[in-house]
Amino acid sequence: MSHSLCSRVLTVTIAATAALGALTACTAGAGQSGSTQSGEAGSGTSEAGGATVVVFAAASLSKAFPEIVDEVFTPANTGAGISFSFAGSKDLVEQMGAGAPVDVFASADATNMETATTEGLVGSSGSFASNTLTLVTPADNPGGITGLDSSLEGHSLVVCAEGVPCGNATKKLTEKLGITLSPVSEEQSVTDVLGKVTSGQADAGIVYVTDAASAGDQVTTIPIAGADAVVNDYRIAVTSSTTHSAQAQAFVDAVNSPEGQAILARYGFGSPLQ
């Protein structure tokens, strides 16, 4: 499986002494991406002369994490910078295993964090948020979808691929509900699923409640009965290869701080799992 960094990874580089830039569009093969970029992702030096901490994070965190940097990390860490790469957690683990320089990894599930731990890519991890699934359609719901039911027949449904956190959650949920789905495509990140729905390429998609909330009036959200039976455990860890351990831990602390948790809650994330 091969993905270009432009099509699959959103890179945001934020100098700690500069204001957070506005997100701009970067074309993705099956959805939309956004990036603000003042350099390639990689450990190094920020524009302010301090360390640049590289954070690999699940695509569903692409709005909350930059806000945490702007409001929580930057004021307390003058001279440090953050460079984000957002993509599917499985893809990020594969990139880390291939030697990508990373200081912090934030996964959308425990499974991919466990893989990173087993491979010796990260140290101990902790839960920092949770998320559940919902069904979305284009704003006008042209297919008249009412849920994971017969209304999907004859209409195009997109989901995340198995192995991707949202795909694993979808599989678990449908098994618990005793439902068999027939998606027309399986995507490598939840943002790709959302992109196909908002662009009208699909009649419905299964995404996280946070992604549905961020899409606003671009989608119609249809709650899935029983969705709370499967809750994704978002986990974060400093990597084993970091050369900026103090600054990396400072970012983790910012995410776990009351202010960081409040920002995650504003984007619809649930409390950390214990």
C-alpha positions in Angstrom: 0.0 0.0 0.0 1.6 3.3 -1.1 0.4 6.8 -0.4 2.0 10.1 -1.3 2.5 12.5 1.5 0.4 15.1 -0.4 -2.5 12.7 -0.8 -2.5 10.9 2.5 -0.7 13.0 5.1 -1.6 16.5 6.2 1.4 18.4 7.4 1.2 21.4 9.6 4.3 23.2 10.8 3.7 25.7 13.6 6.4 27.9 15.0 5.8 28.5 18.7 6.3 32.2 18.4 4.0 32.7 15.5 0.2 32.7 15.3 -1.4 29.5 13.9 -1.8 29.8 10.2 -5.1 29.2 8.3 -5.6 25.8 6.9 -5.3 25.6 3.1 -6.3 22.8 0.8 -4.1 20.0 -0.5 -5.7 17.6 -2.9 -6.3 14.0 -1.8 -7.2 11.2 -4.1 -10.4 10.3 -2.4 -11.3 13.2 -0.2 -10.1 16.6 1.0 -7.0 17.5 3.0 -5.8 20.7 4.6 -2.3 21.9 5.5 -0.3 24.9 6.6 3.3 24.2 5.7 6.5 26.1 6.3 8.8 23.1 6.1 8.9 19.4 5.7 7.8 17.2 8.6 10.8 16.1 10.5 12.8 16.7 13.7 14.8 19.8 13.6 14.8 23.5 14.5 11.8 25.8 14.7 11.8 29.3 13.1 12.3 30.6 16.6 15.6 28.6 16.9 14.2 26.0 19.3 13.3 22.4 18.9 10.6 21.3 16.4 8.6 18.4 17.8 7.2 16.1 15.1 3.7 14.8 16.0 2.1 12.0 14.0 -1.6 12.0 14.8 -4.8 10.4 13.6 -6.6 12.3 10.9 -9.6 13.0 13.1 -7.4 15.2 15.3 -6.5 17.6 12.5 -8.5 20.5 13.9 -8.3 20.0 17.7 -4.5 19.4 17.9 -3.4 22.6 16.1 -5.8 24.6 18.4 -4.2 22.9 21.5 -0.8 24.1 20.2 -2.0 27.6 19.6 -3.8 28.0 23.0 -2.0 25.7 25.3 1.5 24.5 24.1 2.8 27.7 22.5 2.2 30.1 25.5 4.1 27.7 27.8 6.9 26.7 25.5 8.4 29.7 23.9 11.0 28.8 21.3 9.6 25.3 20.6 7.7 24.4 17.4 5.3 21.6 16.4 5.2 19.9 13.0 2.0 17.7 12.5 1.4 14.9 10.1 -2.2 13.7 10.1 -3.3 10.5 8.5 -4.8 7.1 9.2 -3.2 5.6 12.4 -2.2 2.4 10.5 -0.4 4.4 7.8 1.4 6.4 10.5 2.6 3.3 12.3 3.9 2.0 9.0 5.8 5.2 8.3 7.3 5.2 11.8 8.4 1.6 11.3 10.1 2.6 8.0 12.2 5.2 9.9 10.2 8.4 9.7 11.6 10.8 12.4 8.8 11.3 14.9 8.6 12.6 18.5 5.0 12.0 19.5 2.4 9.5 18.2 -1.3 9.9 18.8 -3.5 7.0 17.6 -7.2 6.9 17.2 -7.4 3.4 18.8 -5.5 1.2 21.2 -4.8 -1.5 18.5 -2.4 0.6 16.4 -0.7 2.0 19.6 -0.2 -1.6 20.7 1.4 -2.3 17.4 3.7 0.7 17.8 4.6 -0.5 21.3 5.3 -4.0 20.3 7.6 -2.8 17.5 9.5 -0.7 20.0 8.5 2.6 18.3 7.0 4.3 21.4 7.3 4.2 25.2 4.3 4.0 27.5 1.1 5.4 26.2 -2.0 6.9 27.9 -5.6 7.5 26.9 -6.4 11.1 26.2 -9.8 11.0 24.4 -12.6 8.7 23.1 -14.8 8.7 20.1 -17.8 6.8 18.6 -19.3 6.3 15.1 -22.2 7.9 13.3 -23.7 7.8 9.8 -23.6 10.8 7.6 -25.1 11.7 4.2 -24.7 14.8 2.0 -26.6 17.7 3.4 -29.7 17.1 1.4 -29.6 13.3 1.9 -30.5 12.6 -1.7 -30.7 8.8 -1.1 -33.3 9.2 1.7 -31.0 7.2 4.1 -32.5 6.6 7.5 -29.9 4.4 9.1 -28.0 1.2 8.8 -31.1 -0.4 7.4 -32.8 -1.3 4.1 -32.7 2.4 3.1 -29.0 1.8 2.1 -30.1 -0.7 -0.6 -29.2 0.6 -4.0 -27.2 3.5 -2.6 -23.4 4.0 -2.2 -22.0 3.6 1.2 -18.3 4.3 2.1 -16.5 3.1 5.2 -13.0 3.0 6.6 -10.9 -0.1 5.7 -10.3 -2.8 8.3 -7.0 -2.1 10.0 -7.7 1.7 10.2 -9.2 2.6 13.6 -12.5 3.7 12.2 -12.7 0.6 10.1 -12.0 -1.7 13.0 -14.7 0.1 15.0 -17.1 -0.2 12.1 -16.5 -4.0 11.9 -16.9 -4.4 15.6 -20.1 -2.4 15.7 -21.8 -4.1 12.8 -20.9 -7.5 14.3 -22.4 -6.4 17.6 -25.5 -5.2 15.8 -25.8 -8.2 13.6 -25.6 -6.1 10.4 -23.8 -6.8 7.1 -22.8 -3.8 5.0 -22.0 -3.6 1.3 -19.8 -0.6 0.9 -18.7 0.6 -2.5 -15.3 1.6 -1.1 -13.1 1.3 2.0 -10.9 4.2 2.7 -7.6 4.5 4.6 -8.7 7.4 6.8 -11.9 8.8 8.2 -11.3 12.1 6.4 -11.4 10.3 3.1 -14.8 8.8 4.0 -16.1 12.2 5.0 -14.7 13.8 1.8 -16.5 11.3 -0.4 -19.8 12.2 1.3 -19.4 15.9 1.3 -18.4 15.9 -2.3 -21.4 13.9 -3.3 -19.4 10.9 -4.4 -21.2 8.7 -1.9 -24.8 8.6 -0.5 -23.6 7.8 3.0 -20.5 7.1 5.1 -19.7 5.9 8.6 -17.4 8.4 10.4 -16.6 9.5 13.9 -19.1 11.8 15.6 -16.3 14.4 15.8 -15.9 14.4 12.0 -19.6 14.8 11.5 -19.6 17.7 13.9 -16.7 19.4 12.1 -18.5 19.0 8.8 -21.4 21.1 10.1 -24.1 21.8 7.5 -22.2 20.0 4.8 -23.7 16.7 6.1 -26.8 15.3 7.6 -26.0 13.2 10.7 -28.0 10.1 11.4 -27.1 8.6 14.8 -26.5 4.8 14.8 -28.5 3.0 17.5 -26.1 1.1 19.7 -23.0 3.0 18.6 -22.0 3.5 22.2 -21.2 -0.3 22.3 -18.0 0.4 20.5 -15.8 3.3 21.8 -12.4 4.1 20.3 -9.7 4.7 22.8 -7.4 7.5 21.6 -3.9 7.1 23.0 -0.7 9.2 22.9 2.9 8.4 23.5 6.4 9.9 23.2 8.4 7.9 20.6 11.4 5.8 21.5 13.6 7.6 18.9 12.8 11.2 20.0 15.7 13.6 20.3 13.4 16.2 21.9 12.0 14.3 24.9 11.3 17.3 27.1 9.4 19.2 24.4 7.6 16.0 23.2 6.4 15.4 26.8 5.4 19.0 27.0 3.1 18.5 24.1 1.6 15.3 25.6 1.1 17.3 28.8 -0.7 20.1 26.9 -3.1 17.5 25.4 -3.8 16.1 28.8 -4.2 19.4 30.6 -7.6 20.8 31.5 -7.3 23.3 28.7 -6.4 20.7 26.2 -9.2 18.4 27.3 -11.6 21.3 27.0 -10.6 21.9 23.4 -11.0 18.2 22.6 -14.5 18.3 24.2 -15.4 21.3 22.0 -14.7 19.2 19.0 -17.0 16.4 20.2 -14.4 14.0 21.7 -15.4 12.0 24.8 -13.4 11.7 28.0 -10.3 9.5 28.1 -10.9 5.8 28.9 -9.4 4.5 32.1 
